[in-house]
């Protein structure tokens, strides 16, 4: 089973807030493949890291998973 999602019409990425057709789902949110790769390769001392943390905080854990 492939863990990435492909939708022809696209979904809005929670990080870059653009419509993309490929990416992953984290709970009920979508992260595009490009942002996923950037997050993984960003060092914690990089200024961009704080932006990714801020965007990721938008993701709410559904009650069923708590």
KOLKELUM-132479 format. One line per 3 residues: number of its first residue (from 1); their letters; for each residue x, y, z of N, C-alpha, C, O, CB. Coordinates in Angstrom, 1 decimal. Glycine has a CB too. Layout:
<recs>
NUM	a	X:Y:Z:X:Y:Z:X:Y:Z:X:Y:Z:X:Y:Z  ...
</recs>
This chain:
<recs>
1	xxx	0.8:-1.2:0.0:0.0:0.0:0.0:0.9:1.2:0.0:1.8:1.3:0.8:-1.0:0.0:1.2  0.6:2.2:-0.9:1.4:3.4:-1.0:0.9:4.4:0.0:-0.3:4.6:0.2:1.2:4.0:-2.4  1.8:5.0:0.8:1.4:6.0:1.8:1.2:7.4:1.3:0.8:8.3:2.1:2.5:6.0:2.9
4	xxx	1.5:7.6:0.0:1.3:9.0:-0.5:-0.1:9.0:-1.2:-0.6:8.0:-1.6:2.4:9.3:-1.5  -0.6:10.2:-1.2:-2.0:10.4:-1.8:-1.8:11.1:-3.1:-1.1:12.1:-3.2:-2.8:11.2:-0.8  -2.6:10.7:-4.1:-2.6:11.3:-5.4:-4.1:11.6:-5.7:-4.9:10.7:-5.9:-2.0:10.5:-6.5
7	xxx	-4.4:12.9:-5.8:-5.7:13.3:-6.2:-5.6:14.2:-7.4:-4.9:15.2:-7.3:-6.5:14.0:-5.0  -6.4:14.0:-8.4:-6.3:14.8:-9.7:-6.6:16.2:-9.4:-6.0:17.1:-10.1:-7.1:14.2:-10.7  -7.6:16.5:-8.6:-8.0:17.9:-8.3:-7.1:18.6:-7.3:-7.1:19.8:-7.2:-9.5:17.9:-7.9
10	xxx	-6.4:17.8:-6.5:-5.5:18.4:-5.5:-6.1:18.7:-4.2:-7.3:18.8:-4.1:-4.8:19.6:-6.1  -5.3:18.9:-3.2:-5.7:19.2:-1.9:-4.8:20.4:-1.4:-3.7:20.6:-2.0:-5.6:18.0:-0.9  -5.3:21.1:-0.5:-4.5:22.3:0.0:-3.5:21.8:1.1:-3.9:21.2:2.1:-5.4:23.4:0.6
13	xxx	-2.2:22.1:0.9:-1.2:21.7:1.8:-1.2:22.6:3.0:-1.4:23.8:2.9:0.2:21.8:1.1  -1.1:22.0:4.2:-1.2:22.8:5.5:0.1:23.6:5.7:0.1:24.6:6.5:-1.4:21.8:6.7  1.1:23.3:5.0:2.4:24.0:5.1:2.5:25.2:4.2:2.6:26.4:4.6:3.6:23.1:4.9
16	xxx	2.4:24.9:2.8:2.6:26.0:1.8:1.2:26.6:1.4:1.2:27.7:0.7:3.3:25.5:0.6  0.2:26.0:1.8:-1.2:26.5:1.6:-1.5:26.6:0.1:-2.3:27.4:-0.3:-1.4:27.8:2.2  -0.9:25.7:-0.7:-1.2:25.7:-2.2:-1.8:24.3:-2.5:-1.6:23.3:-1.8:0.1:25.9:-3.0
19	xxx	-2.6:24.3:-3.6:-3.2:23.1:-4.0:-2.1:22.2:-4.7:-1.5:22.6:-5.6:-4.4:23.3:-5.0  -2.0:21.0:-4.2:-1.0:20.0:-4.8:-1.7:18.7:-4.9:-2.7:18.4:-4.2:0.2:19.9:-3.9  -1.2:17.9:-5.8:-1.9:16.6:-6.1:-1.2:15.4:-5.4:-1.8:14.3:-5.3:-1.9:16.4:-7.6
22	xxx	0.1:15.6:-5.0:0.8:14.5:-4.3:1.2:14.9:-2.9:1.7:16.0:-2.7:2.0:14.1:-5.1  1.1:14.0:-2.0:1.5:14.3:-0.6:1.0:13.2:0.4:0.6:12.1:0.0:1.0:15.6:-0.2  1.1:13.5:1.6:0.7:12.6:2.7:-0.4:13.2:3.6:-0.5:14.4:3.6:1.9:12.2:3.5
25	xxx	-1.1:12.4:4.2:-2.1:12.8:5.2:-1.6:12.6:6.6:-1.1:11.5:6.9:-3.5:12.1:5.0  -1.7:13.6:7.4:-1.3:13.5:8.8:-2.6:13.8:9.6:-3.0:15.0:9.7:-0.1:14.5:9.2  -3.2:12.8:10.2:-4.5:12.9:10.7:-5.5:13.4:9.7:-5.7:12.7:8.7:-4.5:13.9:12.0
28	xxx	-6.0:14.6:9.8:-7.0:15.1:8.8:-6.4:16.1:7.9:-7.1:16.7:7.1:-8.2:15.6:9.5  -5.1:16.4:8.0:-4.4:17.4:7.2:-3.6:16.8:6.1:-3.2:15.6:6.2:-3.6:18.3:8.1  -3.3:17.6:5.1:-2.5:17.2:3.9:-1.2:17.9:3.9:-1.2:19.2:4.0:-3.3:17.4:2.6
31	xxx	-0.1:17.2:3.6:1.2:17.9:3.5:1.7:17.4:2.1:1.9:16.2:1.9:2.2:17.5:4.6  2.0:18.4:1.2:2.5:18.0:-0.1:3.9:17.4:-0.1:4.6:17.6:0.9:2.5:19.3:-1.0  4.2:16.7:-1.1:5.5:16.0:-1.2:6.7:17.0:-1.1:7.7:16.7:-0.4:5.6:15.2:-2.5
34	xxx	6.6:18.1:-1.7:7.7:19.1:-1.7:7.9:19.6:-0.2:9.1:19.7:0.2:7.4:20.3:-2.6  6.8:19.9:0.5:7.0:20.4:1.8:7.5:19.3:2.8:8.3:19.6:3.7:5.6:21.0:2.4  7.0:18.1:2.6:7.5:17.0:3.4:9.0:16.8:3.2:9.7:16.7:4.3:6.8:15.7:2.9
37	xxx	9.5:16.9:2.0:11.0:16.8:1.8:11.7:18.0:2.4:12.8:17.8:3.0:11.3:16.7:0.3  11.2:19.2:2.4:11.8:20.3:3.0:11.9:20.2:4.5:12.9:20.5:5.1:11.1:21.6:2.5  10.8:19.8:5.1:10.7:19.6:6.5:11.7:18.6:7.0:12.4:18.9:8.0:9.3:19.2:7.0
40	xxx	11.8:17.5:6.3:12.8:16.4:6.7:14.2:16.9:6.6:15.0:16.5:7.4:12.6:15.2:5.8  14.5:17.7:5.6:15.9:18.1:5.4:16.3:19.4:6.1:17.5:19.8:6.1:16.2:18.3:3.9  15.4:20.1:6.8:15.7:21.4:7.5:16.3:21.1:8.8:15.8:20.3:9.6:14.4:22.2:7.6
43	xxx	17.4:21.8:9.1:18.0:21.7:10.4:17.3:22.6:11.4:16.6:23.5:11.0:19.5:22.2:10.3  17.3:22.2:12.7:16.6:22.9:13.7:17.1:24.3:13.9:16.4:25.2:14.5:16.7:22.2:15.0  18.3:24.7:13.5:18.8:26.0:13.7:18.5:26.9:12.4:18.9:28.1:12.4:20.3:26.0:13.9
46	xxx	17.9:26.3:11.4:17.5:27.1:10.2:16.3:27.9:10.6:15.3:27.4:11.2:17.2:26.1:9.0  16.3:29.2:10.1:15.1:30.1:10.4:13.8:29.5:9.8:12.7:29.8:10.4:15.3:31.5:9.8  13.9:28.8:8.8:12.7:28.2:8.1:12.0:27.1:9.0:10.8:26.9:8.9:13.0:27.5:6.8
49	xxx	12.8:26.5:9.9:12.3:25.5:10.8:11.2:26.0:11.7:10.2:25.3:11.9:13.4:25.0:11.7  11.3:27.3:12.2:10.2:27.8:13.0:8.9:28.0:12.2:7.8:27.8:12.8:10.7:29.2:13.6  9.0:28.3:11.0:7.9:28.5:10.1:7.2:27.1:10.0:5.9:27.0:10.1:8.3:29.0:8.7
52	xxx	7.9:26.0:9.8:7.3:24.7:9.6:6.6:24.3:10.9:5.5:23.7:10.9:8.4:23.7:9.3  7.2:24.6:12.1:6.6:24.3:13.4:5.3:25.0:13.5:4.3:24.4:13.9:7.6:24.6:14.5  5.3:26.3:13.2:4.1:27.1:13.2:3.0:26.5:12.4:1.8:26.4:12.8:4.4:28.6:12.8
55	xxx	3.3:26.1:11.2:2.3:25.6:10.2:1.8:24.2:10.7:0.6:23.9:10.6:2.9:25.4:8.8  2.7:23.4:11.3:2.4:22.1:11.7:1.5:22.1:13.0:0.7:21.2:13.2:3.6:21.3:12.1  1.5:23.2:13.7:0.7:23.4:14.9:-0.8:23.6:14.5:-1.7:23.5:15.4:1.2:24.6:15.7
58	xxx	-1.0:23.9:13.2:-2.4:24.0:12.8:-3.1:22.6:12.7:-4.3:22.6:12.7:-2.4:24.6:11.4  -2.3:21.6:12.7:-2.9:20.2:12.6:-3.5:19.9:14.0:-2.8:19.9:15.0:-1.8:19.2:12.2  -4.7:19.5:14.0:-5.4:19.1:15.2:-5.5:17.6:15.2:-5.9:17.0:14.2:-6.8:19.8:15.3
61	xxx	-5.2:17.0:16.3:-5.4:15.6:16.5:-6.9:15.3:16.7:-7.5:15.8:17.6:-4.5:15.1:17.7  -7.4:14.4:15.9:-8.8:14.0:16.1:-9.0:13.4:17.4:-8.1:12.7:17.9:-9.3:13.1:14.9  -10.2:13.6:18.0:-10.5:13.1:19.4:-10.3:11.5:19.4:-9.9:11.0:20.5:-11.9:13.4:19.8
64	xxx	-10.6:10.8:18.3:-10.5:9.4:18.3:-9.1:8.9:18.6:-8.9:7.8:19.0:-11.1:8.8:17.0  -8.1:9.7:18.2:-6.7:9.3:18.4:-6.1:9.6:19.7:-5.0:9.2:20.1:-5.9:9.9:17.3  -6.8:10.4:20.5:-6.3:10.9:21.8:-6.6:9.8:22.9:-6.2:10.1:24.0:-6.9:12.2:22.2
</recs>
